[in-house]
Amino acid sequence: MERFVFFRSKIPVYMLLAALAVSGPLTAQDQDGTPIPDRKAPADTYNEQQEPVKNAETPAKNPVTAFLFGSKKYVEYDSARIYTGTVLGDIRLQEAKVIVNQNTGEAGIQTPYQSSNYALLFNTDVRHALNAAVGQYLADFEAHALKKGSRKTEQAYGVYEAYITYGTISAVMNAEGKPDVYFGYRFKGKTPYFLITVKTTPNINKNKGTYEVKDSAELLLYMTKAQAQQLCSELSDDTVNNVLVQYNEETPGSGKTTKGDTY
């Protein structure tokens, strides 16, 4: 018969309680052990002038190495912090990946959204429109011209078409679509966030396999002033072109090698 041995601590109870008090409260963690950030988002102050707060710099990474050795569908070359909408109507901080499709030159972000993963890609014209939209949002913010209480603000800076792939996990995003995308803003409390709304779209992938993913969800991607500016910088023509040049130079078999022979 098995015996169960119970350990009786010789440390007084008051000392154990003191140790717990010093260590602080436990925090929730995601699947890889990273602490989950607080859902309360640090917001821009709308009633006073202030300089945009720069996000902490992310260590540089080689996008080609990440692509070759990480089972990536796209070339990941940076990261960006954004806020995503939740089923409860609030917003949650996410660390999105900044990506480019090495075949088409479309660039954007890849992020978890509720129970799925989405890659949102813009062509050059839409990236230019995004940059112009953020510039107008910043001007409207400083001029206190942003209006609260109207759903029309979600498309205040235009409606465009994007390309998305999506799926339950990031490694298998076989569903795809071409949704309408709104550039605008929305108030959360007293703060107007820049908002990218990705409308729902049917799965246009004809090779759906045995597990068919149907319509995509509507995505609500919120950004502070600093976050919106950072994303535009990461999706600028110079940044995207430099990543593609590096990819073509360093990727075996790309057929686009620009390095010449050394004489």
C-alpha positions, 0 to 999 in steps of 0.5 A: 500500500502506498504511503503519502508523506506530508511535509511539515514546515519548521518555518513559522507561519508569520515568516512565510507570510512575510516572504509572500508579502515581499515577493509581491502578487503573482501575475498572469502569464501566457503560454511561453511564460511571458507576463500578460500586460495589464489591459489598462492602456496608457492613453494620450492626454487629449486636454493638454499639449504633449510630445509623443512618447517613444516606445522602447527600442527593439533589438535589431534582428536579421529578417532573413535569418528569422525567415529561413529558420523560423517556419515563417510565411512572411519576412518578419523584420520588426515589432510594433505595440498596438491595442486590439479590441476584446470580446468585452469591448475594452482593449488589450496591449499586443506585441505585433510583428511587422512583416513583408511578403517577399513575393509581392512587396506588401507589408503590414503586421501580424497579430493575435486577435482573440482566438485567431491569428491574422496577417494584415498586408498593405500595398504601397498605395495603401501604406502611403494612405495610412501615413497620410491618415496618421498625419491628419489624425495628429493634426486633428488631435493637436487642434482638438478637432476630433469629435466624440460620439459618432461612428463616422469617425472610424472611417474619417481618413478613408476606406481602402482594400487590404489583404489578410491571411488568417487561421487558428495558429500563426503557422497555419494561416491558410484562409485569405481575403481582401477586406475593406479597411477603414482609417479613423479614430475612436474614443475610449473613455476620454482618449481618441485612439487612431483606429484601423478597422478591418471589416469581415470578409469571406475566405477566398482560398479555393484550397480550403482542405478538410477544415474550412475556415469561413469569414474572418472576424472584424478587427479593431486595431487601436494605437496611441499617437506614438504607436501610430507614428512608429508603425508608419515609420516601420512601413515606410518605403525606405524601410520595406525596400531595405528589408527586401534588398537584404532578403534578395541578397542573402536568400539562396535561390531567390533569383534576385541576388544583387551582389556582383562578383568580386574581381 
